[in-house]
Amino acid sequence: MRDVTKYQGIIPAFYACYDSDGAIDPQAVRALTEYLMNKGVKGLYVGGSSGECIYQSVEERKLVLENVMAVARGKLTIIAHVACNNTADSRELAAHAEAQGVDAIAAIPPIYFHLPEHAIARYWNDISDAAPNTDFVIYNIPQLAGVALTIPLLHEMQKNPRVVGVKNSSMPVQDIQMWRDEGVIVFNGPDEQLLSGLAAGAIGGIGGTYGAMPELFLKIRELFLAGEMEKGREIQNEVCRIIYKLCSAHGNMYAVIKGVLRRQGGPDCGGVRLPLASLAPGDEAVVEESAAMIAAAIQKYC
């Protein structure tokens, strides 16, 4: 019987950490891992969208995971996103992740070409076969991948005993209930609907803004488990307002979040990698206001 308790909770999506030259900064990776671990999160989701994975090489992604694991091994649940836009590189990352001792690997479907479902299933199974002793999580994010998980595709993947669940980043909360009813665990993806996702049956959440305000997401889950839904909704609404502010700059949201982390006294994770837009003149005001909103919400609710 598979133990899924290690997946129950708040799991921030890990941010890319760069030095002043734009290269992966191993020390910043370790510092961010330590910083988030000390916030009381359940685990980390490494190498996904928040980690700017599609703009990094295979060797860079290995370097990130190695430095996360140097700090977090045995202390946090680690899910490594290993998908690349070809099977060979994805398998290489999957095998590396298993060698590092991660709890699970995850993968989006291949992007650009619209593949038939049998080809997507083979891609995922080929990746999973490269990590035969590690759980596999399907990453459903149709608005970016261009391909949506379906029940027939999920049923095909459930023939693979390593498939444990779905990281669901589609917008309909109904999808969480749908996958859960098919017998897999589900992680809520959209940060704006964590409370709703939990109510629909998500085992926990994996989110790109969690790292900027883990205290608030931890509190939402705490209140949900206590049945204090009204208070949970109040915090969720405030979280949404903060997310809208984070997205209001000229620069990319992750550039804003990294600025917020610096203002909070967190590690310096550098900027973002082109073609993502860096902070522009005037964006510091958004960073400052976002940080202030987060601080006020934490003081009020936590």
Disulfide bonds with the S-S distance in Angstrom:
none
